[in-house]
Amino acid sequence: MSDFSNKMSYHIQDGQLYFQRYPVEAGTVDVESFEILSDWHARDKHNVYSTFEVLAGADPSTYEILEAPSGMLRTRFTRDARQVFFERTLIKDADAASFEVIDEFHGRDKARVFHCRDLFADVDVESFRGLGNSFAVDKHHAYYYMRIVAPADAQSFSVLNPNYWGSFAKDARQVYDHAAQLLPDADPASFEQCGESLYGKDKAHAYYGSYQLKNADPATFALINSNYAKDKKQVYVHQQVIDNADPDSFQVLHDNHSFSIATDATHAYIGVQRIALIGDVDQFRYLSGGYCVDDKGVYYDGELVDDADPKTFHIDDMGIARDATAIYEDHERLDVDPASYTHVDGAFSADATRVYFMSQVVPGLNPQTFTVLNDYYAVDDKSAVYFDERFYQCEVLPPVDIESFKVIPNTHYASDKNQVYHCEAVLPNSDPQSFEILEGAFAKDNKQAYYGDAVLTDADPKTFTCRDYRFAQDDTHMYLFDDLIVDADPHSFESLDEHYATDKNHVFYDGVKIVDADVKTFELIPRWYARDAQQIYAEGKALDIDAATARFLSDAYIADTQNVYFLGRKLEEADAGSFEIVSARDHLAKDANAVYYRDGVINDADAASFTFINQSLCRDKDHEFMMQQGCWVKRV
């Protein structure tokens, strides 16, 4: 049996299996046979789990993590006796018996090569080699994410640092960045990567990725750390120059990619911006938590904190920012008593007279008797509170009997001698003496059945049982969470996946009956669709599509002779006859007239020449397109 206490891996809460903070979709976990196989995989005698999903169809008795080749950091490929998987996805048609890992993103069986979950078509299987960072070669071409790297020379093509995601590559004629973009004017003979960074240089130029650093001096160009570099004239953060920074005296005080602090002989910097110091830069130093000090000021996130005393300002052992007279959060001075202020537990703190949750006063609590009971409940000598740090929530419960108040371990439930509580709510007419937790948030007592703080309509507690953390039933009713599934027969009801279910008479989607669906011929089509003898369904709705001529182009796109759909949504302008998939995994497609991402058109993209490079870069004959905030936009 595995350890369920590590909340950064698999753990149990409220009777539900979680991966980190995500609930695993299978409700019934066999604790005794549960085994954690890797940071991302586990199994019990019933299921295989990949992060927060059940790996559908995987056989737990024969499931294994495939061995990574020597020198490779890890493998994402797994298999059972019949099937091969990449992460959480089945690799269709892969031969499990002969399958072997090439590198982190490539594998092969006796006849084919695969990139991640996709068949890598039109490659020479025998000569194919993975080079790392999704680069590969065979005797004909070099490849990046299954796309030919043009005009690369396959015979001389190499990746400079195969185990680093940002590695450059080169051949006898050209140099390429980590996304297979050509470096302008780069000399492959003299080119070298600067450590594990996106910086590189040759005899004439320096680069950050494919961006040529203007006026850089390659002879003196050197890495400071993975984000900073310098030469005899300038200091660089990524591809930006820090104006007038002195490279000889420049030093990085703190750098965690999203927040960096540095100094030179005369100034301090946050990223590329100069900090307006009021004191001596020689006295400037980084503390922690975003705070810096010099001899005259305290700074948070590069800005002065008003009235803070730099001589006494410090971060104490509990992580509290304080000086001799005050407590601080970010730029703000808190209205607390600094002499008695202390951290209590988690998001709670207190001083001599008040209790605080996330720095806000919780009215009416006694700091002398205040105690945190578990991840959700705390008490003092008179009151109880429910809290949830994820939602910045802290609520004082209605009057409780504090002497008998107790939490129900690993759940959001608590009780006293008079009633039961779920989160901040009282369960009406509940009986704490007969109350029992079933599975997930389902519970019952001798009078009622519950899901969380909801009383389940018409449920009979005597026959009430759980199927899993989603479904429960009594002799005459089925429930999905706290909703009654109308017209469902509990004796023949069967869940097909996380959305669809059937009984002897009906098909249901998320607990709602699909009118006119034929239960006898109903079947799922991985991953988003379903069908019966007459219709095709997406998200429980029948599509206006000709089932007889329907073509499943990917797990998300479907077309007939007239229309194209993405996850059930019609692409109004799409030409079904010329519609084709560009990248199934990334939901990119095109027809004769336009390029599509999901169900929208990518503006200004030329369909004839549009090419997928990787998950953040595409090109056509005139433009490059970058993935930014969930949209493909033309690079200016």
Order of alpha helices (4+ residues) and beta strands (2+ residues): beta-beta-beta-beta-beta-beta-beta-beta-beta-beta-beta-beta-beta-beta-beta-beta-beta-beta-beta-beta-beta-beta-beta-beta-beta-beta-beta-beta-beta-beta-beta-beta-beta-beta-beta-beta-beta-beta-beta-beta-beta-beta-beta-beta-beta-beta-beta-beta-beta-beta-beta-beta-beta-beta-beta-beta-beta-beta-beta-beta-beta-beta-beta-beta-beta-beta-beta-beta-beta-beta-beta-beta-beta-beta-beta-beta-beta-beta-beta-beta-beta-beta
